[in-house]
Amino acid sequence: MAGRKMTAGWPWVFIGGLMMWAMGLGVPAGQEASEKGDLVAKYRSPTYRVDYLGKVPAGELDQYGVVVEDYGSFAMMELTTEGWQMLMQQGVAVEDLERHRLEVHGWAFDTRQGDGFVPRAWRDPWGRSGLYIVQFYGPVRPEWRKAVEALGGRFIEGAYFRNYGYLVWMAGMVAEEVWRLPYVNWVGVYHPWYKGPIVAESDKRPVPAFVGDQAYEVWRVMMVPWAVDAGTVAQRLAAAGQEVLGTYDPLHYGVAAAVMVVRGRPSEVATAVRWPEVWWVEPVVPLRPLSHVARELHQRGVGDGCAGTISEVPVWAAGITGAGPAPSCTATKGTEQLIGIIDTTYNNPDLECALGIPNCTIMKYADYRTGQTPSCSMSALQSACLPGHNHGTASAGIIVSNGLQDGGETPVQACRRKGHAFGARLWAVKCDQRNEDLNCLNECHDGAYEKTLTDFFKVTYGDGSRLSNHSWGSLAKTKEKIEYDAGAATVDTWAYDNDNDPANGVQQKYVWFFGAGNEGPGAGTVRQPAVAKNDVTVAAVYNGLNGECWSDERRSDIPPCDETKIVVYSSRGPTLDGRHGPDAAGASQWIWSLEDGTCYTLFNGTSAGTPNLTAMGALIRDWLIRRYGMTDPNGPLVKALLLNSGDYILSPTENLPGTAQGWGRPNLMNLCDDWSNPNCRSRRSKWYEGQFTATGQSVTLKVPVNSSMQDLRCMLVWMDPPNLAGGGALVNDLNLKLTAPDGTTCYLGNNFSGAWSVSGCAGPADNKNVDEGIRVQTPAVGTWTLQVTAANIGQGPQPFAVVCSGDIGNIGQVAETSRISSYP
């Protein structure tokens, strides 16, 4: 509450004819009969974020309006029109905080008018113990959450609602006490109508999936773990006509949900959403491999084919292959990058299958399928490769093939079909029972594939894996808006904290890679789990070598079909909550890889693009360890470097970050023009890693630019907490700003025209994505100022990494902005 000022009578205003709540218990008069809202927001006036740091002294803000909260680097203010104009004239960024807009997984409403239209039959009464939405009146301070907890409220982790809203379990009397807290804007019942993803029916009217006309058969029912025991729920579900297929306790503290997987009709599942202990119900959607039927492209940005010269493979030539100085060929990891993979199977001489498991290319190999011994287990380790569908073998070959059937790994420049990170090894999980059925995801644990992902992550991470490749996902359907599901939330959960121990701080060493899908070119066609926030979602770009354009019965491309074009089938964003979707594009068309059994085959789809970029992640990690002495690089840094390396893709025409290409086609030469030299030559990358614990914290960095001959690009990345009930929306929002040496020209993250940033910092800042970038084509020589600000920390702590690339010197932190935690 420090620095908060209020106008007389201002905070306790109601609209819509409802009476002000007296100090006694109960709801306002007329509530029982209303279909539109429980209570309305206490604070009617809009407020604005004013980024005054370095522009206006904090003590002078009163002359522009009312300071509601001062966060140190910015203030939340009520502004007069004159005050707003004066601030803008001084170059102060002013942004509407939209504090009355609340977004609940596809639903959006203005809390000044209650909770939106909820059908009478799907409303719950105020006053009973159960789930409520608590919306704070602005960017969240940690002490506000603690005050709610002190009154008896329990926050449901994995359920945050843009803007500033939380799902809280509490008694009715506690809800009334929470309402009285001065920084709480609104409290509403979490109605059954909100407890699932929405679909669009034939008349385009959005409804929850459990009342829609989609023929779903299997469902996840997610319960508040401390509110009810599994046996009681199982009895209730059976009485409602549903077959309980399986159950599991919370997989991670990041999502507070005990889960039951049930079989039943939507009308039967709808019974469960009326129980106060149930907070989310979603259909289980089948998953499938993402295929349809370049080495030099990602190492130097040119896809003109292999001529066998050392200049084509500058990263390999510098000794960066993913192996490290002392790779292992045993069942224990050495210095090599260990990459986890879930796919159909892995079976080819170029994976050293003739030598058995372990070997120098595969460290471990689990048969994670139903009917094995043990069934659906990472303990079902194999001593030999197993035959199966070709998809997994081809995906694995793009990453780690040793090119044995084509002449081997050396010399590195030879035109041989080896993997991009041929020095790395795999922790491989066989998944198919029959042809491409992905049994381990669709049948194990009754289709609750988040349990498979959790088992996979815990075992492979414990063995030293820090990257994983997943060239599979769900089918897109025109009516569905079921995107961010329990599987996507699981990806974000384990990326946010790798060791599931909040007492240990958050550990963020890991990066997941998922294919965007092949349902393009329509908008919004990326599906789960690639809609996760913290992964790298990979689009498909032509490889530049084979000019043949893709064509099938539904869509086709026209020439030129080279590395300047996204392939027509590549799935596009945006996601349902407004994120750009794909993060980067990998070479995906006519890619040589391995055939199941022997020989080679051409491989297409985002299934091919994804392992290309997973391999790039392995090369970046190897580079950080060997050239910069890092022991175990952090995931946000690896992802930031990868995204910052992207070359802009010309077709389709779009602004970065694009819904088709994300940040473009990674080109490792954009990070460093000499991978054998820690200081590179004329182009290098520098970075800073930090951690925020509260809203308003900021760090200011100095970036010296030596020459305008190289463009200047900076990338901010953070791993955000999961948000299942909020549809993947940001829990923590960070902002990036870059100011030129003249002190006036500035750029905001993700404000682009085509490939280059547009100057101007009046806003609004991006509040949807976990990556913010700035690219200046011809930067002025001199010292640039880079600022990272915690615009909202809904759940701390929040580590981050920011990377700058160009002809630059060392990044230095400005001494006076020290409100930032160290991040080991």
Secondary structure, 3 states (H helix, E strand, C coil): CCCCCCCCCHHHCCCCCCCCCCCCCCCCCCHHHCCECCCCCCCCCCCEEEECCCCCCHHHHHHCEEEEEECCCCEEEEECHHHHHHHHHCCCEEEECCCCEEEECCEEEEHHHCCCECCHHHCCCCCCCEEEEEEECCCCCHHHHHHHHHHCCEEEEEEEECCCEEEEEECHHHHHHHHHCCCEEEEEECCHHHCCCEEECCCCCEEEHHHCCCCCCEEEEEECCCCCCHHHHHHHHHHCCCEEEEEECCCCCCCCCEEEEEECCHHHHHHHHCCCCEEEEEECCCEEECCCCCHHHHHHCCCCCCCCCHHHCHHHHCCCCCCCCCCCCCCCCCCCCEEEEEECCCCCHHHCHHHCCCCCCEEEEEECCCCCCCCCCCCCECCCCCCCCHHHHHHHHHHHCCCHHHCCCCCCCCCCCCCCCCCCEEEEEECCCCCCCCHHHHCHHHHCHHHHHHHHHHHHHHCCCCEEEECEEECCCCCECCCCCHHHHHHHHHHHCCCCCHHHCCCCCCEEEEECCCCCCCCCCCCCCCCCCCCEEEEEECCCCCCCCCECCCCECCCCCCCCEECCCCCCCCCCCCCCCCCEEEECCCEEEECCCCCEEEECCHHHHHHHHHHHHHHHHHHHHHHHCCCCCCHHHHHHHHHHCEECCCECCCCCCECCCECCEECHHHCCCCCCCCCCCCCEEEEEEEEECCCCCEEEEEEEECCCCCCEEEEEECCCCCCCCCCCCCCEEEEEEEECCCCCCEEEEEEEECCEEEEECCCCCCCCCCEEEEEECCCCCEEEEEEEEEEEECCCCEEEEEEEEECECCCEECCCCCCCECCC
